[in-house]
């Protein structure tokens, strides 16, 4: 038994085996976060998060390798990675009318990068705990925020044959459902007419009823609810 344990310990200390273990672990950890983003149909999903996590692990391993070979500062390459990940995160952030979308996904990519650095350094427990916390925040924080916020908001894009003509009808639907209009804009950048509406409410709201009421307006072709993240 002792011989077997000794053999396992020796194998686990081989650099190539450690590298393989780290890469497999980060695929699971970053993929776990990536699946959550994919479930919300976000621009950076499973594959993006896994590739970012793998890159972070390899960067950390390369930093340690250079340190052993040349004595170079092992933190220089990881530091550059944290700066560079901002460009990738910026690609997921979009400004659409009143909204800035993709900030949460960009922050998730940064979190996965840090998790990958932790795995690359061999801090496995910290990486696993961080993954669980990140997933919990992404998946369940809206439950707490809904209870704490005094107002809830809805954000709609209404596509129609003539946006100006339906404004009064849309306002009436909001009034009938106890919604307070906060922002209203006609999008002139798109080839089709798009009316952007943001409203707030205090009580529970059946979004399906609101959308159905708006769809009953003669000139309306489509209603899209815009969600955060």
C-alpha positions, 0 to 999 in steps of 0.5 A: 500500500505504501509503495502504491501511495509513494508511486502516486506521489512521485507521478503527481510531482511530474511537471507534465502530470501537474500541467494536465491536471491543472488544464482539466480542472480549469476546463470544469471550473471555467466551463461551469461559469460558461454554461451559466452565461450560455443559458442566458444567451450571452455573447461569451459562453462556454467556449469563450470562458473555457479558452480564457481559463486555459489561457490563464493557467498556461500563462501562470505555468509559463511564468513559473517555467521562465522563473525556474529557467532564467530567474525572471519575475514570474508575475510579469506575464500574469500581470500583462494577462490581466491588462489584456483581458480588458480588450476581450471583456470590452468586446462583450459590452454593447451600448444599446439605446438606454442600456449598456449590456454585457458588463456582467459577462465581461466581469465573469471573464475577468473572474475566470481569468483570476480562477485560471491563475489560481489553478496555474499557481496550484491554489486549487481550493481557492479556485474551486471556492471562487468558482462556486461563489461566482456561479452563485452570484451570477445565478441567484443574486437577482433574487436578493436584488429584487427584494432590496430594490424599491422599484422593478424595471422593464425594458422593451423594444417594440417593432412596428410599422410606425413608431410615432403612431403607437406611442399613445397606445403603448402609454395606455397599456403601461397605465392600465398595468400600473407601470410608470414610464421612465424613458421613451425613444424612437430608434432611427438607426435601424431600417425598421421602426423601433420604439424603446420603452423603459418603465418601472413598477412596485408590485408583481407584474405579469410580463406576458400580459403586458407584452400580449396587450402591446401586441394587440395594438394594430401596428405592432409587429414584435415586442422584445424584452431586454434583460441585463447582463 
